Amino acid sequence: MAICYVGVLSPILGIAQSGPQLVADKYAYLGCIPWAIAFGFGWMWLVRKQSENADGVKHFALPSAIAIIIVGGLSVLTWKQSTHWKDSYTLWAHSVEVEPECAIAQMNLGLLEKQRGSVDVAITHYEAARRIDPNNAALLANLSLALREKLPDTPKPSDYDKLIDLHKQAIAIQPHLPDLYFAMGNTLVEAGKYDEALAAFRQCVQERKSAGQIAHPKYHRALGTLYMKLRQWDNASIEYETALKLETNLDPNGMGVINALDRLGTIREAQGRRKEAAAYFRRLLEIDPDNGPALTWLSNHGE
């Protein structure tokens, strides 16, 4: 019996890990079941004991009072604890308050602060998490993205050096995570380092391929968009054709398909292949009949 009880307590005590957390209090209900059973039997025993009076009358007052006090107290404690689970922000804010040296709690609170628009506060939490766990790749990437929002309105290329360095540190820790290259590629584009950005986006595709995973359209969209910026139309066409196929498999009528068709129409026009451009815009209108840019292009070109 004791061994079984230790088994149900193991996730709560941290003996059996069920994720990155040290302990999992969400499994506390397992360890509470024996106590609920014990309380029920104890209450029944007390009722029987009270009923064994000389007058033969059953007395429930004392057992009932004890039960009300215990259940009432537990109800108050449960209500108090539930306030910490109101939403994700409340949960992680409470976690940081209770254990400020928890890197996961600091990072997650930083993510939520950034979503709320409090970038400075988010950076404070990211830096705290970094001090605790300097080898967390996701944390370094998120810190870089937050710092990017603090750049001046007209940043110099050198302003991006710290951000790019954080991305490189993250990749050094987890060199086979495609999204780390993707995040760095976007920062490199903003910094005007297009050749390095192309290499980062290509690495995204390569990492997915090496892992035996289906290519993700956002990587090809990023490559296609950058090639368009560089006016390398043939390469841009290849990437957006690939993105179109992948997006069609995901959702034939989704925004990804609409975006790819619009870009391919623009690319064909830049290549001087107007009929093909018109065909792409017509396909786009089959999905989105009220698409303004496509309607305007076809009207202006007499199509």
VENTABEL-V184207 format. One record per pair of residues at least 12 apart in sequence whose C-alpha atoms are under 6 Angstrom apart, sorted by the first residue. I is the first residue (numbers start at 1). J is the second residue. Records with the same first field share a line. If there is no record, write none. Layout:
I = J ; J
This chain:
8 = 30 ; 31
9 = 31
11 = 24
12 = 24 ; 25
92 = 105 ; 109
103 = 129 ; 132
106 = 125 ; 129
107 = 126 ; 129
110 = 122 ; 125 ; 126
137 = 170 ; 173
140 = 166 ; 170
141 = 167
144 = 163
157 = 191
167 = 184
176 = 207
178 = 204 ; 207
181 = 200 ; 204
182 = 201
185 = 197 ; 200 ; 201
217 = 243 ; 246
220 = 239 ; 243
224 = 236 ; 239 ; 240
240 = 260
244 = 257 ; 260
253 = 287
258 = 284
261 = 280 ; 284
265 = 277 ; 280
281 = 294
